[in-house]
Amino acid sequence: MIRPAEARFLELQTAFEREAVRIHEHEGDGELQQFLNDNARRNLTTVERAYHELVDYLMLSYLVNYKELAPPRLPRIEPAIVGGNRQPASQPAADSGN
């Protein structure tokens, strides 16, 4: 679970940095800060969700021995898409409530 996620994050790092530089040069510091914060928030939310799914999987599979109730496989951690779902500064990103 961790190694595939880490590999995917590293695959996206160059594109992420390129997009950050583009935003800084063309849209300014405020938009760059928003981009970085949004990206970090999405990634942290994804990791948090996967952690809770992993706890459920492990507890149901091994602690209480109800494998039939456990999710069928380990959760996956997918990094945020660089530049994806970016909102203009005048429209804050919607909060998912999670």
N, C-alpha and C positions, 0 to 999 in steps of 0.2 A: 504494500500500500504506500509506504513512504518513498521507496526508491523510484517507482514510476512517476509519482507526483514531483519529486525533486528533478528528475530528468526532464519532465515537461516544463517546469518552471525555468530550468536552464536553457532549454530550446527557445523559449520566448524572450529571454533576457535581452538579446540584441535588438529585437523588434521593439520591446518595451522602451529601452534606452533611446532608440531612434525616434520613437513617437514622443517621448518626453522632451528631447531636444527640439523637435519640430514645434511642439506646442510652446515651449519657452521662447523660441525665436519668432514665431508668427502670432502668438496669442497673449504672451506675457506671463509674468510671475503668478498672477492670481489664477489663471486657467491651469497653469502647471501644478500649482498647489492642489487645486480641485481634482485634477487628473490623478495625481499621486495618492491623495486621500481616498478617492473613490476606488482606485485599484486596490489599495491596502484593505479597505473595508470589505470589498467583495471577496478577496482572498482569505481574509480572516474568518468571514462568515462561512465560506466553503469549508475551511479546515475545521471550524467548530462543529458544523453539521456532520462532517465525516467522523469526527471524534465521537460524537454521541451515537452515531450509527454503529461505530466499532464497539463501543461499550455494550450496546444492545446485542450485537452479534456474539461477542465473547461471553456475556452473561448467560444468554439463552442457550448457547451451544455447549458451554462447559460448566458453568457454575450451577445452574439449576437443571441442566440436562434436558432441555426442551428444544432439541435441534430442529424439530419440525416447525417451531414458531420463529426461529431465527431467520433473518434475511437470507436469501439464497446464496449470497456471496459477500465478500468484504466490500466496504464502500470504496469509492474512487474519489480522489481529490483532483479536481480540474481547475487549473488556474484561470483567472479572469482573462478574457480576450482583450488584447491590447487595443485601446481606443474603442472598444465595443461598448455600446449603450451609454456613451458619453453624452451628457446633457449640457446645453449651453449654460453659461453662468447664471442667466436669468431664470432658468428652470432647474431647481435642485432635483437630484435623483430621488425617485420615490423610495420610501423606506418600506422594506418588505415586512416589517413588524416582527422579525425573528431576532 
